[in-house]
Every structure is written in structure tokens, then in C-alpha cells.
């Protein structure tokens, strides 16, 4: 949510400064970052239900596939003259950076407020407290 908000804000600024070229570049970068992160979350959700070694293999394989796909998409986009003329590298970087910072900021805030059962034991009054 925070990532989409940060990316949307960056896209609005890009649209104001560089019109449709900036808007499309920023939104495309935000979409790539969010697709990368959400696909990783799906793989991790499945891996959490597997044994430790199987889960680790699945997570690492998923990471490798996502990095390769992202690399292929970026290579295609950079080598295609039609796509290169439509995107602004500055707004692609700004959109991706805004989405990543927003995603990580959201994770930090959410995890800092998480209740972890191992550390959150039920309260027990000290001995002799209620006597």
C-alpha cells in the first residue's frame, strides 16, 4: 500500500514535469517493482508451509526466476528502439526507487508493530502480588 502510494506520488510529479512520457515511465517502473515484490510474497507464502530445506530451495529458485525475468524485461526494453523512445530513464529510476523505498518503509513499520508470540508471553503477576 505504501509502495503504491509512493509510486503514485512519483508518477504525478513525473506527469507534471515530463507529461505522458514521465508518467508512463514512472508507472511502468512501479508496476515492475510491485510485480517483483508480490510474486516473491506468493512464493514465500507457499514456502512457509514446506519443510525448511524444501522451503529454502523454493524461495531461492523463485528469487532466481524473478531476477532473470526482470533482467530479460529490462534488457528487452533497453534494446528496443521503440520502447527506448517512449521511456525516460530518469523517471524509470525515480519510480522504481519510490516504490522500493515505499515497500521497505511499509515493511519496517508493519514489522515493528507485529506481535510475535515467542516474545509476547501472557502476563503473569509477580508472586504474592494479589495476596
C-alpha positions, 0 to 999 in steps of 0.5 A: 500500500505504501509502495503504491502510494509512493509510486503514485506520488512519483508518477504525478510529479513525473506527469507534471514535469515530463507529461505522458512520457514521465508518467508512463515511465514512472508507472511502468517502473512501479508496476515492475517493482510491485510485480517483483515484490508480490510474486516473491510474497506468493512464493514465500507464502507457499514456502512457509508451509514446506519443510525448511530445506524444501522451503529454502530451495523454493524461495531461492529458485523463485528469487532466481526466476524473478531476477532473470525475468526482470533482467530479460524485461529490462534488457528487452526494453533497453534494446528496443528502439521503440520502447527506448523512445517512449521511456525516460530513464530518469523517471524509470529510476525515480519510480522504481526507487519510490516504490522500493523505498515505499515497500521497505518503509511499509515493511519496517513499520508493519514489522515493528508493530507485529506481535510475535508470540515467542516474545509476547508471553501472557502476563503473569503477576509477580508472586504474592502480588494479589495476596 
